[in-house]
C-alpha cells in the first residue's frame, strides 16, 4: 500500500508539473472545411491528406501530454468560400468560449480578396475577440509582402495583432517536383523563408511594428537566409534592386515556434537571429501522431532541463513567451503592480578547470555592465567557492520579471551566454523566494 501510495503521489506530482505548456501551432479541421475542400477538388492540394480531427481527441492528447492551452488555426489548404472561413472563425470562437482555459484561436481571412480580408479581420478581432490572425505564405500567388496587402497590415497594426504564419503550396508550383519530394519535406521550409524574406525586403514589419509574426517550423531556413541577406543587401542596393531595410525592427517582430525537428542544436542556431523570449512551443497537431508528439514534448522538456545553456529558458519556451505574446499575462508596468515582484536566483555553476580564468573574465564583465547599464538589475554578485574554485555562485536579483526578460536580450548578456557555452560543465538556476521582500527593497537601493 505504501508503494502504491507513493506511485500515485509521484504520478500526480508529475502531471501537475507537466501542466502549463502552451501550444501555438495546432489546427482545427471541421467537417465543413473537409466538405468544402472536397467539393472544390482540393483535398490533396498540399500533397498530404487532411487528418481526422475532433475536439475531444485534441483535448485528450493535450491532457495526456501536459499541454494546458492550444492556439487553433485553419489548416492548409484553405477553402475558397468566404462563408466557410467565417463559419470556421465563429466555430473556433465558440470552442474558446466553451473551453476558456484550453483554447485560443487565430482567425483565417478570405484572401486574395484584400477588402474581404480586411472586413473579416475587423470582425474577427473586434467582434469575435480573436487572439490573432492566421496568414498563409501565399494564397493563389499573392505573397506576404505584396504592396496590396498594406491595407490589411495597417488594420492589423492598429489592433496590435499577433499573426500565425503557415506555409501553403507555392504558386506557381512545379507539379513534378512536388510529386518527387512532398511539400512538407522541403518546400514548406522554402515557402516560409520566401514569405518572411519578402516581408523583410519590403520593410513590412518595420512599417507596421505593432504586428507580431510567429514563424513556424523552427524558423525554416531563416537562420541561414538572414545572414546571407544582410551580406548581399549592399550589393543589391548599389544596383537599385532593394531599398533600405530596417533589420532591427523587422527581426524584432518575428517569433518562432518549435514544431517539427527541434533539438538543442536547432535552438542554438535560432538564437543567432533571435532572443530566447521569441521562442515558442508548437506541436502541429493533428498532423503528427499523438504518441509521437507526446514523446517529442517529453524530449524537449528533458533537454531544456539538462542542457546548461538552455535550462534558463525552459519555462519561457514552454509557456511564458506565449503568455506574454498573447497578452494573457499583461506586461509588467507601474499600472500592473501585482507582478512587480523581485526575481531572486542563486545560480550554481561548475566551470571546466581549463576555462576557469577566461570564464571569470566573462562573468565579471557581464555582472559589471548589467548593474551599471540596467536599472532593473538590482544585483549580480558572483562568488567563488574557497573549497573548489571551479564552483561559482551568482546572486541574481532583478526588480521585476520585466527587468529580467530585458536583461536576457541585452548585448552584454548574449555575449556572455554565447561566449561561455563550452566553458560550463553544469548549471543550476533555482528561483528563490524572499522571506522578507520589503526589507530586501530597502537593502538593495540603486542610485540612478
KEMAR-344226 format. One record per residue: x, y, z of N, C-alpha, C in turn. Coordinates in steps of 0.2 Angstrom, whole numbers, padded with zeros to 4 digits, always signed. Layout:
N
XYZXYZXYZ ...
//
This chain:
448
+0004-0006+0000+0000+0000+0000+0004+0006+0000 +0010+0006+0004+0014+0012+0004+0017+0013-0003 +0019+0008-0006+0022+0009-0013+0017+0011-0018 +0011+0009-0017+0005+0011-0022+0004+0019-0020 +0004+0020-0014+0003+0027-0012+0008+0032-0015 +0014+0029-0014+0020+0033-0017+0019+0034-0025 +0018+0029-0028+0017+0029-0035+0012+0034-0037 +0006+0034-0034+0000+0038-0035+0002+0045-0034 +0006+0047-0029+0008+0053-0027+0013+0056-0032 +0018+0051-0034+0023+0053-0039+0019+0055-0046 +0014+0051-0048+0011+0052-0054+0007+0059-0054 +0004+0060-0048+0000+0066-0048+0005+0072-0048 +0010+0072-0045+0015+0077-0044+0018+0078-0051 +0020+0073-0055+0022+0073-0062+0017+0077-0066 +0011+0075-0066+0006+0078-0070+0005+0085-0069 +0005+0087-0062+0005+0094-0060+0010+0098-0063 +0016+0095-0063+0022+0099-0065+0022+0100-0073 +0019+0095-0076+0018+0095-0083+0014+0100-0086 +0009+0102-0082+0004+0107-0085+0007+0114-0086 +0004+0118-0090+0006+0124-0091+0009+0126-0098 +0010+0120-0102+0013+0121-0109+0008+0124-0113 +0010+0129-0117+0005+0132-0122+0008+0131-0129 +0003+0128-0133+0005+0125-0140+0002+0131-0145 +0007+0134-0148+0005+0139-0153+0004+0137-0160 +0005+0130-0161+0004+0128-0168+0000+0122-0168 -0007+0123-0169-0011+0117-0170-0017+0119-0174 -0020+0114-0177-0025+0115-0182-0032+0112-0181 -0037+0116-0183-0044+0113-0182-0046+0111-0189 -0049+0105-0190-0052+0103-0196-0059+0101-0195 -0063+0106-0197-0070+0104-0196-0073+0100-0201 -0079+0097-0200-0082+0093-0206-0084+0098-0212 -0085+0104-0210-0087+0109-0216-0081+0111-0220 -0075+0111-0217-0069+0113-0220-0067+0107-0225 -0068+0101-0222-0067+0095-0227-0071+0094-0232 -0078+0096-0231-0083+0095-0236-0082+0101-0242 -0080+0107-0239-0079+0112-0244-0073+0111-0249 -0067+0108-0246-0061+0107-0250-0063+0101-0255 -0067+0096-0252-0069+0090-0257-0073+0093-0262 -0077+0097-0261-0082+0100-0267-0077+0104-0272 -0072+0107-0269-0068+0111-0274-0062+0107-0277 -0062+0100-0275-0057+0096-0278-0050+0097-0276 -0050+0099-0269-0043+0102-0267-0041+0098-0261 -0044+0092-0259-0042+0089-0253-0034+0087-0253 -0031+0086-0259-0024+0084-0259-0020+0089-0262 -0022+0095-0262-0019+0101-0265-0012+0102-0262 -0011+0100-0255-0005+0101-0252+0000+0094-0252 -0003+0089-0256+0001+0083-0257+0000+0079-0251 -0004+0080-0246-0005+0076-0240-0012+0077-0238 -0015+0071-0236-0022+0071-0234-0023+0074-0227 -0029+0077-0227-0031+0080-0221-0032+0075-0215 -0029+0076-0209-0030+0071-0204-0037+0071-0201 -0039+0066-0198-0045+0067-0194-0045+0071-0188 -0050+0075-0186-0049+0079-0180-0056+0080-0177 -0056+0079-0170-0061+0081-0166-0059+0084-0160 -0063+0089-0157-0061+0092-0151-0059+0088-0145 -0063+0082-0145-0062+0078-0139-0055+0074-0140 -0053+0072-0146-0047+0069-0147-0041+0074-0145 -0042+0081-0147-0037+0086-0146-0036+0087-0138 -0042+0087-0135-0041+0088-0128-0038+0082-0124 -0040+0076-0127-0037+0070-0124-0030+0070-0125 -0027+0072-0131-0020+0072-0131-0017+0078-0127 -0020+0084-0127-0017+0089-0123-0017+0087-0115 -0022+0083-0113-0022+0081-0106-0016+0076-0105 -0015+0071-0109-0010+0066-0108-0003+0069-0109 -0002+0074-0113+0005+0077-0114+0006+0082-0110 +0001+0085-0106+0003+0091-0102+0003+0097-0105 -0001+0098-0110-0002+0104-0114-0009+0108-0111 -0008+0114-0108-0013+0117-0105-0018+0121-0110 -0015+0123-0115-0018+0128-0120-0016+0127-0127 -0020+0127-0132-0018+0126-0139-0021+0132-0143 -0017+0135-0147-0019+0140-0152-0022+0137-0158 -0028+0137-0160-0031+0134-0166-0031+0139-0172 -0029+0136-0177-0029+0139-0184-0031+0135-0189 -0034+0138-0195-0036+0134-0201-0030+0131-0204 -0031+0124-0207-0025+0121-0210-0024+0123-0217 -0019+0120-0220-0018+0121-0227-0020+0115-0231 -0024+0115-0236-0026+0121-0240-0032+0124-0236 -0033+0131-0238-0039+0134-0235-0044+0135-0240 -0051+0133-0238-0056+0134-0243-0057+0141-0246 -0060+0141-0252-0060+0147-0255-0067+0151-0253 -0071+0148-0250-0078+0151-0248-0077+0155-0242 -0079+0162-0243-0079+0166-0238-0084+0164-0232 -0089+0161-0234-0094+0158-0229-0091+0153-0225 -0087+0148-0228-0084+0143-0224-0079+0146-0219 -0075+0151-0221-0070+0154-0217-0073+0158-0211 -0079+0161-0213-0082+0165-0207-0085+0159-0202 -0088+0154-0205-0091+0149-0200-0085+0146-0196 -0080+0145-0199-0074+0142-0195-0072+0146-0190 -0071+0153-0191-0069+0158-0186-0074+0158-0180 -0080+0158-0182-0085+0158-0177-0085+0151-0173 -0084+0145-0176-0083+0139-0173-0078+0139-0168 -0072+0142-0170-0066+0142-0165-0068+0147-0159 -0071+0152-0161-0073+0157-0155-0078+0153-0150 -0082+0149-0153-0087+0145-0148-0083+0140-0144 -0078+0137-0147-0074+0132-0144-0070+0136-0138 -0067+0142-0140-0063+0145-0134-0068+0147-0129 -0074+0149-0130-0079+0151-0125-0081+0145-0121 -0082+0139-0124-0083+0133-0121-0078+0131-0116 -0071+0131-0119-0065+0129-0115-0061+0135-0114 -0062+0140-0110-0058+0146-0110-0051+0145-0108 -0050+0140-0104-0043+0139-0101-0039+0134-0106 -0042+0132-0111-0039+0127-0115-0037+0129-0123 -0041+0134-0125-0040+0136-0132-0040+0143-0133 -0035+0145-0138-0035+0152-0141-0037+0150-0148 -0038+0156-0152-0038+0155-0159-0036+0161-0163 -0033+0159-0169-0031+0164-0174-0036+0164-0180 -0039+0169-0182-0044+0168-0187-0041+0168-0194 -0044+0165-0199-0042+0164-0206-0046+0170-0209 -0043+0172-0215-0045+0178-0219-0046+0175-0226 -0051+0179-0229-0053+0177-0236-0049+0181-0241 -0042+0178-0242-0038+0181-0247-0038+0177-0253 -0036+0179-0259-0033+0186-0260-0037+0192-0261 -0043+0192-0259-0048+0197-0259-0046+0202-0253 -0042+0207-0254-0040+0211-0248-0046+0214-0245 -0050+0217-0248-0056+0220-0245-0060+0216-0241 -0061+0209-0243-0065+0204-0239-0060+0202-0233 -0054+0202-0234-0049+0200-0229-0049+0205-0223 -0050+0212-0225-0050+0217-0220-0056+0217-0216 -0062+0216-0220-0068+0215-0216-0068+0209-0211 -0066+0204-0213-0065+0198-0209-0061+0199-0203 -0055+0202-0204-0050+0204-0199-0054+0208-0194 -0057+0213-0196-0060+0218-0191-0066+0214-0187 -0070+0210-0191-0075+0206-0187-0072+0201-0182 -0067+0198-0184-0064+0193-0180-0060+0196-0174 -0057+0201-0175-0053+0204-0169-0058+0208-0165 -0062+0212-0168-0066+0217-0164-0073+0213-0161 -0076+0209-0165-0082+0206-0163-0081+0199-0159 -0077+0195-0163-0076+0188-0160-0070+0188-0155 -0067+0194-0155-0061+0194-0150-0056+0189-0151 -0054+0188-0158-0049+0183-0159-0043+0184-0156 -0039+0179-0155-0032+0180-0151-0027+0182-0156 -0028+0182-0163-0024+0184-0168-0027+0182-0175 -0022+0182-0180-0024+0181-0187-0020+0175-0190 -0022+0171-0193-0018+0166-0197-0017+0168-0204 -0011+0169-0206-0010+0171-0213-0006+0165-0217 -0007+0164-0223-0004+0159-0227+0002+0163-0230 +0008+0159-0232+0013+0162-0235+0011+0165-0242 +0006+0161-0245+0003+0164-0251-0004+0161-0252 -0008+0165-0255-0015+0162-0257-0015+0164-0265 -0015+0159-0269-0016+0159-0276-0011+0164-0279 -0005+0164-0276+0001+0168-0279+0001+0175-0276 -0003+0176-0271-0002+0183-0268+0002+0182-0262 +0008+0184-0262+0013+0183-0256+0013+0188-0251 +0014+0186-0245+0015+0191-0240+0021+0196-0242 +0020+0202-0241+0025+0207-0243+0022+0211-0249 +0017+0208-0252+0014+0211-0258+0011+0218-0256 +0013+0223-0260+0010+0230-0258+0003+0230-0257 -0001+0226-0261-0009+0227-0260-0011+0224-0253 -0006+0221-0249-0008+0219-0243-0007+0224-0237 -0004+0230-0239-0003+0235-0234-0009+0237-0231 -0014+0238-0234-0021+0240-0231-0023+0235-0226 -0022+0229-0227-0023+0224-0221-0018+0224-0216 -0012+0225-0217-0007+0226-0211-0008+0232-0207 -0011+0237-0211-0012+0244-0207-0018+0242-0202 -0023+0238-0204-0028+0236-0199-0026+0232-0194 -0021+0227-0195-0018+0223-0190-0014+0227-0185 -0010+0232-0188-0006+0236-0184-0010+0240-0179 -0015+0243-0181-0019+0247-0176-0022+0242-0171 -0023+0236-0172-0025+0232-0167-0020+0227-0163 -0014+0229-0164-0008+0225-0161-0009+0218-0162 -0010+0216-0168-0012+0209-0169-0006+0204-0169 -0007+0198-0167-0002+0193-0167-0004+0189-0174 +0000+0187-0178-0001+0184-0184+0003+0177-0184 -0001+0172-0185+0002+0165-0185+0003+0164-0193 +0009+0163-0195+0011+0161-0202+0011+0154-0203 +0009+0152-0209+0009+0145-0210+0011+0144-0218 +0015+0139-0220+0016+0138-0227+0011+0135-0231 +0009+0137-0237+0005+0134-0241+0008+0132-0247 +0005+0128-0252+0009+0126-0258+0011+0133-0262 +0017+0133-0264+0019+0138-0268+0015+0139-0275 +0014+0145-0277+0011+0147-0283+0014+0151-0287 +0017+0149-0294+0015+0143-0297+0019+0137-0294 +0017+0131-0295+0021+0125-0292+0023+0121-0298 +0029+0118-0297+0031+0113-0301+0028+0106-0299 +0023+0104-0303+0020+0098-0300+0024+0092-0300 +0029+0091-0305+0033+0085-0305+0038+0085-0299 +0041+0091-0297+0045+0091-0291+0041+0090-0285 +0035+0092-0285+0031+0091-0279+0029+0084-0278 +0028+0080-0284+0027+0073-0283+0033+0069-0281 +0039+0071-0283+0045+0068-0281+0047+0069-0274 +0046+0075-0272+0048+0077-0265+0042+0081-0262 +0038+0078-0257+0032+0081-0255+0033+0087-0251 +0029+0092-0252+0030+0099-0249+0032+0099-0242 +0030+0095-0238+0032+0095-0231+0039+0094-0230 +0042+0090-0234+0049+0088-0233+0054+0093-0234 +0052+0098-0239+0057+0103-0240+0054+0110-0242 +0049+0110-0247+0046+0116-0250+0043+0120-0245 +0040+0117-0240+0037+0121-0234+0042+0126-0231 +0048+0123-0230+0053+0127-0227+0055+0133-0232 +0056+0131-0238+0057+0137-0243+0052+0142-0243 +0046+0139-0243+0040+0144-0244+0040+0149-0238 +0041+0146-0232+0041+0150-0226+0046+0156-0227 +0052+0153-0228+0058+0158-0229+0057+0163-0234 +0054+0161-0240+0052+0166-0245+0047+0171-0243 +0042+0169-0240+0037+0174-0237+0040+0179-0232 +0044+0177-0227+0047+0181-0222+0052+0186-0226 +0056+0183-0230+0061+0187-0233+0058+0192-0237 +0052+0191-0241+0049+0196-0244+0046+0201-0240 +0043+0200-0234+0041+0205-0229+0047+0209-0227 +0052+0206-0226+0058+0210-0223+0061+0215-0229 +0061+0212-0235+0064+0216-0240+0060+0222-0242 +0053+0221-0240+0048+0227-0241+0047+0231-0235 +0051+0229-0229+0050+0233-0223+0043+0233-0220 +0040+0227-0221+0033+0227-0219+0032+0227-0212 +0036+0223-0208+0036+0223-0201+0039+0229-0198 +0043+0233-0201+0046+0239-0198+0041+0244-0199 +0037+0244-0205+0032+0249-0206+0026+0248-0202 +0025+0242-0199+0019+0240-0195+0021+0237-0189 +0025+0240-0185+0029+0237-0179+0024+0234-0174 +0018+0236-0174+0013+0233-0168+0011+0226-0170 +0013+0223-0176+0011+0217-0178+0017+0212-0177 +0015+0206-0173+0020+0201-0171+0018+0195-0175 +0023+0192-0179+0023+0187-0183+0026+0180-0180 +0022+0175-0180+0025+0169-0177+0027+0164-0183 +0033+0163-0184+0036+0159-0190+0036+0152-0188 +0033+0147-0192+0033+0140-0190+0039+0136-0191 +0039+0130-0188+0044+0125-0190+0051+0127-0189 +0053+0130-0183+0060+0131-0181+0063+0136-0185 +0059+0141-0188+0062+0146-0192+0063+0145-0199 +0061+0139-0201+0063+0136-0208+0070+0137-0209 +0072+0141-0215+0079+0142-0217+0082+0149-0215 +0078+0152-0211+0080+0159-0209+0086+0160-0205 +0088+0155-0201+0095+0156-0198+0101+0156-0203 +0100+0153-0209+0104+0153-0214+0103+0159-0219 +0097+0161-0220+0095+0166-0225+0096+0173-0223 +0095+0174-0216+0096+0181-0214+0103+0184-0214 +0108+0180-0212+0115+0182-0213+0117+0183-0220 +0114+0179-0225+0116+0180-0232+0112+0186-0235 +0106+0187-0233+0103+0193-0235+0106+0200-0233 +0108+0199-0226+0112+0205-0224+0118+0207-0228 +0122+0201-0229+0128+0202-0233+0127+0204-0240 +0122+0203-0243+0121+0204-0250+0117+0211-0251 +0113+0213-0246+0109+0219-0247+0113+0225-0250 +0119+0226-0247+0123+0232-0250+0124+0231-0258 +0125+0225-0260+0126+0224-0267+0120+0226-0271 +0114+0223-0268+0108+0224-0271+0106+0231-0271 +0107+0235-0266+0106+0242-0265+0110+0246-0271 +0116+0244-0272+0120+0248-0276+0117+0247-0283 +0114+0241-0285+0111+0240-0291+0103+0242-0291 +0101+0246-0286+0094+0248-0285+0089+0243-0286 +0091+0237-0283+0086+0231-0283+0082+0231-0277 +0085+0234-0271+0081+0234-0265+0082+0241-0262 +0078+0243-0257+0079+0249-0254+0082+0248-0247 +0082+0253-0243+0084+0252-0236+0080+0247-0232 +0083+0243-0228+0080+0238-0224+0081+0240-0216 +0076+0240-0212+0077+0241-0205+0077+0234-0202 +0083+0232-0202+0084+0225-0199+0082+0224-0192 +0083+0229-0188+0081+0228-0181+0074+0228-0180 +0070+0232-0183+0063+0232-0182+0060+0226-0185 +0062+0224-0191+0059+0219-0194+0060+0212-0190 +0066+0211-0188+0068+0205-0184+0064+0205-0177 +0064+0211-0174+0060+0211-0168+0053+0209-0168 +0050+0209-0174+0043+0207-0174+0042+0200-0175 +0047+0196-0176+0047+0189-0178+0048+0184-0172 +0043+0180-0171+0043+0175-0166+0044+0168-0169 +0046+0163-0166+0047+0156-0169+0044+0151-0165 +0040+0146-0168+0038+0140-0165+0042+0135-0166 +0043+0130-0162+0047+0124-0162+0044+0118-0165 +0039+0118-0169+0036+0112-0171+0040+0109-0176 +0040+0103-0176+0045+0099-0181+0051+0097-0178 +0057+0097-0182+0063+0094-0180+0067+0098-0175 +0064+0100-0169+0068+0104-0164+0073+0099-0161 +0078+0103-0158+0084+0100-0154+0088+0105-0151 +0092+0104-0146+0096+0109-0143+0100+0112-0149 +0103+0109-0154+0107+0112-0159+0103+0117-0163 +0097+0115-0164+0092+0119-0168+0091+0126-0164 +0089+0125-0158+0088+0131-0154+0094+0135-0154 +0100+0133-0153+0106+0137-0153+0107+0140-0159 +0105+0137-0165+0106+0140-0171+0101+0146-0172 +0095+0145-0169+0090+0150-0170+0091+0156-0165 +0095+0155-0160+0097+0160-0156+0102+0165-0159 +0105+0163-0165+0109+0168-0168+0105+0173-0172 +0099+0172-0173+0095+0178-0176+0089+0180-0172 +0088+0177-0166+0083+0180-0161+0085+0179-0154 +0080+0181-0150+0082+0180-0142+0078+0175-0139 +0079+0172-0133+0075+0167-0130+0068+0169-0129 +0067+0175-0128+0060+0177-0127+0055+0177-0133 +0058+0175-0139+0054+0174-0145+0054+0167-0148 +0055+0162-0143+0054+0155-0145+0048+0152-0141 +0044+0148-0145+0038+0146-0143+0037+0138-0144 +0034+0135-0140+0032+0128-0141+0027+0127-0147 +0027+0122-0151+0022+0121-0156+0022+0114-0157 +0016+0111-0159+0015+0104-0160+0014+0102-0167 +0010+0105-0170+0007+0104-0177+0002+0098-0177 -0002+0098-0171-0007+0094-0170-0013+0096-0175 -0016+0091-0179-0016+0084-0178-0012+0080-0184 -0007+0084-0187-0004+0081-0192+0002+0076-0191 +0003+0076-0184+0008+0071-0182+0004+0066-0177 +0006+0060-0177+0003+0055-0172+0003+0058-0165 -0002+0057-0161-0002+0060-0154+0004+0057-0150 +0005+0050-0150+0011+0047-0146+0018+0050-0148 +0018+0052-0155+0025+0055-0157+0025+0062-0154 +0020+0066-0154+0020+0072-0151+0022+0072-0144 +0019+0067-0141+0020+0067-0133+0027+0065-0132 +0030+0061-0136+0037+0059-0135+0042+0065-0137 +0040+0069-0142+0044+0075-0144+0044+0080-0138 +0038+0081-0135+0037+0086-0130+0041+0084-0124 +0041+0077-0122+0045+0075-0117+0052+0076-0118 +0054+0074-0124+0062+0075-0126+0064+0083-0125 +0059+0087-0127+0061+0094-0127+0061+0096-0119 +0057+0094-0115+0057+0095-0108+0064+0093-0105 +0066+0087-0107+0072+0084-0105+0078+0088-0106 +0079+0090-0113+0085+0094-0115+0085+0101-0112 +0079+0104-0111+0078+0110-0108+0080+0110-0101 +0080+0104-0098+0082+0104-0091+0089+0102-0090 +0092+0098-0095+0098+0095-0095+0104+0100-0098 +0102+0103-0103+0107+0107-0106+0108+0114-0102 +0114+0115-0100+0115+0121-0095+0113+0128-0098 +0115+0128-0105+0114+0135-0108+0107+0136-0110 +0103+0131-0110+0096+0131-0112+0091+0131-0106 +0093+0128-0100+0089+0127-0095+0086+0134-0092 +0089+0139-0093+0087+0146-0091+0081+0147-0095 +0079+0145-0101+0074+0147-0105+0068+0142-0105 +0068+0137-0101+0063+0131-0101+0056+0134-0101 +0055+0137-0095+0048+0140-0094+0046+0145-0099 +0051+0149-0101+0049+0154-0106+0047+0151-0113 +0050+0145-0115+0049+0142-0121+0042+0138-0121 +0041+0135-0115+0036+0130-0115+0029+0134-0113 +0029+0140-0110+0023+0144-0109+0024+0151-0108 +0029+0154-0105+0029+0161-0103+0029+0165-0109 +0033+0164-0114+0033+0168-0120+0027+0169-0124 +0023+0163-0124+0016+0163-0127+0011+0167-0123 +0012+0167-0116+0008+0171-0112+0009+0178-0113 +0015+0180-0114+0017+0187-0115+0014+0189-0122 +0015+0185-0127+0014+0187-0134+0006+0188-0135 +0002+0184-0132-0005+0184-0132-0008+0188-0127 -0004+0192-0123-0007+0196-0118-0011+0193-0113 -0010+0186-0112-0014+0183-0106-0011+0184-0100 -0004+0186-0100-0001+0189-0094+0001+0196-0096 -0002+0201-0093-0001+0208-0095+0007+0210-0094 +0009+0214-0098+0016+0216-0097+0017+0220-0091 +0023+0219-0088+0024+0222-0081+0024+0230-0082 +0021+0234-0078+0021+0241-0078+0019+0244-0072 +0020+0250-0070+0018+0253-0064+0010+0252-0063 +0006+0252-0069-0001+0251-0068-0003+0244-0066 +0002+0239-0066+0001+0232-0065+0006+0230-0059 +0005+0233-0053+0010+0232-0048+0010+0225-0045 +0005+0221-0046+0004+0214-0043+0010+0210-0046 +0013+0211-0052+0018+0207-0054+0025+0211-0053 +0025+0217-0050+0031+0220-0049+0035+0217-0043 +0037+0211-0043+0040+0207-0038+0047+0205-0040 +0051+0206-0035+0058+0205-0036+0059+0198-0038 +0064+0197-0043+0066+0190-0045+0072+0188-0042 +0073+0183-0038+0079+0181-0035+0081+0174-0037 +0088+0174-0039+0090+0167-0041+0097+0167-0038 +0099+0161-0036+0106+0159-0034+0109+0154-0039 +0112+0157-0044+0115+0152-0050+0121+0148-0047 +0120+0142-0048+0125+0137-0046+0129+0134-0053 +0135+0136-0053+0139+0135-0060+0145+0131-0058 +0146+0126-0062+0153+0122-0062+0156+0124-0068 +0163+0126-0068+0166+0128-0074+0172+0123-0075 +0173+0121-0081+0179+0116-0083+0185+0120-0081 +0190+0117-0077+0196+0120-0074+0200+0123-0079 +0201+0121-0085+0205+0124-0091+0202+0130-0093 +0195+0132-0092+0192+0138-0094+0191+0143-0089 +0193+0141-0083+0191+0145-0077+0193+0152-0077 +0199+0154-0079+0201+0161-0079+0197+0165-0084 +0196+0162-0090+0193+0165-0095+0185+0166-0093 +0182+0161-0090+0175+0162-0088+0175+0167-0083 +0179+0168-0078+0179+0173-0073+0179+0180-0076 +0183+0181-0082+0183+0187-0085+0176+0189-0088 +0173+0184-0092+0167+0185-0095+0162+0187-0089 +0162+0183-0084+0157+0184-0078+0157+0191-0075 +0164+0193-0074+0165+0199-0071+0162+0205-0075 +0163+0204-0082+0161+0209-0087+0154+0210-0087 +0150+0204-0088+0143+0204-0088+0140+0207-0082 +0143+0205-0076+0140+0207-0070+0141+0215-0069 +0147+0217-0071+0148+0225-0070+0143+0229-0075 +0143+0227-0081+0139+0230-0086+0132+0230-0085 +0129+0224-0082+0122+0224-0081+0120+0228-0075 +0124+0228-0070+0122+0233-0064+0123+0240-0066 +0128+0242-0070+0129+0249-0072+0124+0251-0077 +0122+0247-0082+0118+0249-0088+0111+0248-0087 +0109+0243-0083+0102+0241-0082+0099+0243-0076 +0094+0248-0075+0091+0250-0069+0087+0244-0066 +0085+0239-0070+0081+0234-0067+0085+0228-0064 +0092+0228-0065+0096+0223-0062+0099+0226-0055 +0096+0223-0050+0097+0226-0043+0104+0223-0041 +0105+0217-0042+0112+0214-0040+0114+0208-0045 +0120+0208-0047+0123+0202-0050+0130+0201-0046 +0130+0197-0041+0136+0196-0037+0139+0189-0037 +0144+0188-0041+0147+0182-0042+0152+0180-0036 +0152+0174-0034+0156+0172-0028+0159+0165-0030 +0165+0164-0028+0169+0158-0029+0170+0154-0023 +0169+0147-0024+0170+0143-0018+0177+0142-0016 +0178+0143-0009+0185+0143-0007+0187+0135-0007 +0183+0131-0007+0184+0123-0007+0186+0121-0014 +0182+0124-0019+0183+0122-0026+0182+0128-0030 +0188+0131-0033+0187+0137-0037+0183+0136-0043 +0182+0130-0045+0178+0129-0052+0170+0130-0050 +0168+0130-0044+0161+0131-0042+0160+0138-0041 +0156+0141-0045+0154+0148-0045+0146+0149-0043 +0145+0153-0038+0138+0155-0036+0137+0163-0038 +0132+0164-0041+0130+0171-0043+0123+0173-0040 +0123+0178-0035+0117+0180-0033+0114+0185-0038 +0108+0183-0040+0105+0187-0045+0098+0190-0043 +0097+0197-0043+0091+0200-0040+0089+0205-0046 +0083+0204-0048+0080+0209-0053+0074+0212-0050 +0073+0218-0052+0067+0222-0050+0061+0219-0051 +0060+0216-0057+0054+0213-0059+0055+0207-0064 +0050+0204-0066+0051+0199-0072+0052+0203-0078 +0049+0209-0079+0050+0213-0085+0058+0214-0085 +0061+0216-0080+0068+0218-0080+0072+0212-0081 +0070+0206-0079+0074+0200-0080+0074+0198-0088 +0068+0199-0091+0067+0197-0098+0071+0202-0102 +0071+0209-0100+0075+0214-0104+0083+0212-0103 +0085+0210-0097+0092+0208-0096+0094+0202-0101 +0089+0197-0102+0091+0192-0107+0092+0194-0114 +0090+0200-0116+0090+0202-0123+0096+0207-0124 +0100+0209-0118+0105+0214-0119+0111+0211-0123 +0115+0215-0126+0121+0213-0129+0126+0210-0125 +0127+0213-0119+0132+0210-0114+0130+0203-0112 +0123+0202-0111+0122+0195-0108+0122+0190-0114 +0120+0192-0120+0121+0187-0126+0128+0186-0127 +0133+0191-0126+0140+0189-0127+0142+0184-0122 +0140+0185-0116+0142+0181-0110+0139+0174-0112 +0133+0173-0113+0130+0167-0114+0133+0163-0120 +0134+0166-0126+0137+0163-0131+0144+0161-0131 +0148+0166-0127+0155+0165-0126+0157+0160-0121 +0152+0158-0117+0154+0153-0111+0151+0147-0112 +0147+0145-0117+0144+0139-0118+0148+0133-0117 +0154+0133-0120+0159+0127-0120+0163+0127-0113 +0162+0132-0109+0166+0133-0103+0162+0130-0097 +0156+0129-0097+0151+0127-0091+0150+0120-0092 +0152+0117-0086+0151+0109-0085+0144+0108-0083 +0141+0112-0078+0134+0111-0076+0132+0118-0074 +0125+0118-0074+0122+0125-0072+0115+0123-0069 +0114+0126-0063+0108+0125-0059+0105+0132-0058 +0099+0134-0059+0096+0141-0058+0090+0141-0054 +0090+0139-0048+0084+0139-0044+0082+0146-0042 +0075+0147-0043+0072+0153-0041+0071+0153-0033 +0073+0158-0030+0072+0159-0023+0066+0163-0021 +0063+0162-0015+0058+0166-0013+0060+0170-0007 +0060+0177-0008+0062+0181-0002+0057+0180+0004 +0060+0179+0010+0056+0179+0016+0053+0185+0018 +0057+0191+0016+0055+0197+0019+0056+0202+0013 +0052+0202+0008+0053+0206+0002+0054+0214+0003 +0050+0216+0008+0050+0223+0009+0057+0226+0012 +0060+0221+0016+0067+0223+0019+0072+0223+0013 +0071+0218+0009+0075+0217+0003+0075+0224-0001 +0069+0227-0002+0069+0233-0006+0073+0238-0003 +0073+0238+0004+0077+0244+0007+0084+0242+0007 +0086+0236+0007+0093+0234+0007+0096+0236+0000 +0093+0234-0005+0095+0234-0012+0092+0241-0015 +0095+0246-0014+0093+0253-0017+0098+0255-0021 +0096+0256-0028+0101+0258-0033+0100+0265-0034 +0106+0268-0034+0107+0276-0036+0107+0277-0043 +0102+0281-0045+0102+0282-0053+0105+0289-0054 
//
